Amino acid sequence: MTDTWPDRLAVRPLTVADAERIATWTYDGPWEVYDSLPGDELLTAEDGYLAVASGDELVGFCCTGMEARVPGQRAAPGVFDLGFGMDPRFVGAGHGLAFGTAIMEYLRRRHGPVTFRAVVQVWNKRSLGMIRKLGFTETDRLISDAVEYLVLRTEG
């Protein structure tokens, strides 16, 4: 395993080994809210999770549908909910655009033109910057479990 950003990314089914690796990831500072907690269930492909990798090297993951929504957020007709997480080794190093682009291109190849929707905690300027570079624009705010989120969308 290296800390060098790969030249090519592929989105593929999430394996149990991927999920076990993701469960060990820890983030610094306020991003620790994204750490897995003891007793958390492992992510599964059956729940809509996919791996983002370069060869055998796991770089991150994405989720769609219900898994990408926060509690209390409802599905919207014609909207594809999307969430993702990157290996902490690569976070904050300017790789978000390549990472997000790989995911969105994969999903568009599989599902055709879609409108994506994502939620990001309002304090997370780094993720908000990345998602805006991917073409998302703010459409709403919501509060779930006392956490404030921005809701952002793309056009299909």
Contacts in CASP RR format, 6 or more apart in sequence:
PFRMAT RR
TARGET T0000
AUTHOR 0000-0000-0000
METHOD contacts of the structure
MODEL  1
MTDTWPDRLAVRPLTVADAERIATWTYDGPWEVYDSLPGDELLTAEDGYL
AVASGDELVGFCCTGMEARVPGQRAAPGVFDLGFGMDPRFVGAGHGLAFG
TAIMEYLRRRHGPVTFRAVVQVWNKRSLGMIRKLGFTETDRLISDAVEYL
VLRTEG
1 57 0 8 1.000
2 57 0 8 1.000
3 89 0 8 1.000
3 90 0 8 1.000
5 90 0 8 1.000
5 93 0 8 1.000
5 95 0 8 1.000
5 98 0 8 1.000
6 54 0 8 1.000
6 55 0 8 1.000
6 57 0 8 1.000
6 59 0 8 1.000
7 54 0 8 1.000
8 54 0 8 1.000
9 52 0 8 1.000
9 53 0 8 1.000
9 54 0 8 1.000
9 59 0 8 1.000
9 98 0 8 1.000
9 99 0 8 1.000
9 102 0 8 1.000
10 52 0 8 1.000
10 53 0 8 1.000
10 54 0 8 1.000
10 55 0 8 1.000
10 102 0 8 1.000
10 106 0 8 1.000
11 50 0 8 1.000
11 51 0 8 1.000
11 52 0 8 1.000
11 62 0 8 1.000
11 102 0 8 1.000
11 103 0 8 1.000
11 106 0 8 1.000
11 107 0 8 1.000
12 50 0 8 1.000
12 51 0 8 1.000
12 53 0 8 1.000
13 45 0 8 1.000
13 50 0 8 1.000
13 51 0 8 1.000
14 43 0 8 1.000
14 44 0 8 1.000
14 45 0 8 1.000
14 49 0 8 1.000
14 50 0 8 1.000
14 51 0 8 1.000
14 61 0 8 1.000
15 45 0 8 1.000
15 51 0 8 1.000
16 42 0 8 1.000
18 43 0 8 1.000
18 51 0 8 1.000
18 53 0 8 1.000
18 58 0 8 1.000
18 61 0 8 1.000
19 42 0 8 1.000
19 43 0 8 1.000
19 44 0 8 1.000
19 49 0 8 1.000
20 42 0 8 1.000
21 58 0 8 1.000
22 36 0 8 1.000
22 42 0 8 1.000
22 43 0 8 1.000
22 58 0 8 1.000
22 60 0 8 1.000
22 61 0 8 1.000
23 36 0 8 1.000
23 40 0 8 1.000
23 42 0 8 1.000
23 43 0 8 1.000
24 36 0 8 1.000
25 35 0 8 1.000
25 36 0 8 1.000
25 87 0 8 1.000
25 88 0 8 1.000
26 32 0 8 1.000
26 35 0 8 1.000
26 88 0 8 1.000
27 33 0 8 1.000
27 34 0 8 1.000
27 35 0 8 1.000
27 88 0 8 1.000
27 91 0 8 1.000
28 88 0 8 1.000
30 123 0 8 1.000
30 124 0 8 1.000
31 88 0 8 1.000
31 91 0 8 1.000
31 124 0 8 1.000
33 121 0 8 1.000
34 85 0 8 1.000
43 49 0 8 1.000
43 61 0 8 1.000
43 63 0 8 1.000
47 63 0 8 1.000
47 67 0 8 1.000
48 63 0 8 1.000
48 64 0 8 1.000
48 65 0 8 1.000
48 67 0 8 1.000
49 61 0 8 1.000
49 62 0 8 1.000
49 63 0 8 1.000
49 67 0 8 1.000
50 61 0 8 1.000
50 62 0 8 1.000
50 63 0 8 1.000
50 64 0 8 1.000
50 103 0 8 1.000
50 106 0 8 1.000
51 58 0 8 1.000
51 60 0 8 1.000
51 61 0 8 1.000
52 58 0 8 1.000
52 59 0 8 1.000
52 60 0 8 1.000
52 61 0 8 1.000
52 62 0 8 1.000
52 84 0 8 1.000
52 86 0 8 1.000
52 99 0 8 1.000
52 102 0 8 1.000
52 103 0 8 1.000
53 59 0 8 1.000
53 60 0 8 1.000
58 87 0 8 1.000
59 86 0 8 1.000
59 87 0 8 1.000
59 90 0 8 1.000
59 99 0 8 1.000
60 84 0 8 1.000
60 85 0 8 1.000
60 86 0 8 1.000
60 87 0 8 1.000
60 99 0 8 1.000
61 84 0 8 1.000
61 85 0 8 1.000
62 82 0 8 1.000
62 83 0 8 1.000
62 84 0 8 1.000
62 85 0 8 1.000
62 103 0 8 1.000
63 82 0 8 1.000
63 83 0 8 1.000
63 84 0 8 1.000
64 80 0 8 1.000
64 81 0 8 1.000
64 82 0 8 1.000
64 83 0 8 1.000
64 107 0 8 1.000
65 75 0 8 1.000
65 80 0 8 1.000
65 81 0 8 1.000
65 82 0 8 1.000
66 75 0 8 1.000
66 81 0 8 1.000
67 83 0 8 1.000
68 81 0 8 1.000
68 82 0 8 1.000
68 83 0 8 1.000
68 118 0 8 1.000
68 119 0 8 1.000
69 75 0 8 1.000
69 81 0 8 1.000
69 119 0 8 1.000
70 119 0 8 1.000
70 142 0 8 1.000
70 144 0 8 1.000
70 145 0 8 1.000
70 147 0 8 1.000
70 149 0 8 1.000
71 144 0 8 1.000
71 145 0 8 1.000
72 144 0 8 1.000
73 81 0 8 1.000
73 119 0 8 1.000
73 142 0 8 1.000
73 144 0 8 1.000
73 151 0 8 1.000
75 81 0 8 1.000
76 117 0 8 1.000
78 114 0 8 1.000
78 115 0 8 1.000
79 114 0 8 1.000
79 115 0 8 1.000
79 116 0 8 1.000
79 117 0 8 1.000
79 153 0 8 1.000
80 107 0 8 1.000
80 111 0 8 1.000
80 114 0 8 1.000
80 115 0 8 1.000
80 116 0 8 1.000
80 117 0 8 1.000
81 116 0 8 1.000
81 117 0 8 1.000
81 118 0 8 1.000
82 103 0 8 1.000
82 104 0 8 1.000
82 107 0 8 1.000
82 116 0 8 1.000
82 117 0 8 1.000
82 118 0 8 1.000
83 118 0 8 1.000
84 99 0 8 1.000
84 100 0 8 1.000
84 103 0 8 1.000
86 95 0 8 1.000
86 96 0 8 1.000
86 99 0 8 1.000
90 99 0 8 1.000
91 126 0 8 1.000
92 126 0 8 1.000
96 130 0 8 1.000
96 133 0 8 1.000
97 130 0 8 1.000
97 133 0 8 1.000
97 134 0 8 1.000
100 130 0 8 1.000
100 134 0 8 1.000
101 134 0 8 1.000
104 116 0 8 1.000
104 134 0 8 1.000
104 154 0 8 1.000
107 114 0 8 1.000
107 116 0 8 1.000
108 114 0 8 1.000
113 156 0 8 1.000
114 156 0 8 1.000
115 153 0 8 1.000
115 154 0 8 1.000
115 155 0 8 1.000
115 156 0 8 1.000
116 136 0 8 1.000
116 153 0 8 1.000
116 154 0 8 1.000
116 156 0 8 1.000
117 139 0 8 1.000
117 151 0 8 1.000
117 152 0 8 1.000
117 153 0 8 1.000
117 154 0 8 1.000
118 131 0 8 1.000
118 136 0 8 1.000
118 151 0 8 1.000
118 152 0 8 1.000
118 153 0 8 1.000
119 142 0 8 1.000
119 149 0 8 1.000
119 150 0 8 1.000
119 151 0 8 1.000
119 152 0 8 1.000
120 127 0 8 1.000
120 128 0 8 1.000
120 131 0 8 1.000
120 149 0 8 1.000
120 150 0 8 1.000
120 152 0 8 1.000
121 127 0 8 1.000
121 147 0 8 1.000
121 148 0 8 1.000
121 149 0 8 1.000
121 150 0 8 1.000
122 128 0 8 1.000
122 141 0 8 1.000
122 148 0 8 1.000
122 149 0 8 1.000
122 150 0 8 1.000
128 150 0 8 1.000
128 152 0 8 1.000
131 152 0 8 1.000
132 152 0 8 1.000
134 154 0 8 1.000
135 154 0 8 1.000
136 152 0 8 1.000
136 153 0 8 1.000
136 154 0 8 1.000
137 152 0 8 1.000
137 153 0 8 1.000
137 154 0 8 1.000
138 150 0 8 1.000
138 151 0 8 1.000
138 152 0 8 1.000
139 151 0 8 1.000
139 152 0 8 1.000
139 153 0 8 1.000
140 150 0 8 1.000
140 151 0 8 1.000
141 148 0 8 1.000
141 149 0 8 1.000
141 150 0 8 1.000
141 151 0 8 1.000
142 148 0 8 1.000
142 149 0 8 1.000
142 151 0 8 1.000
143 149 0 8 1.000
END
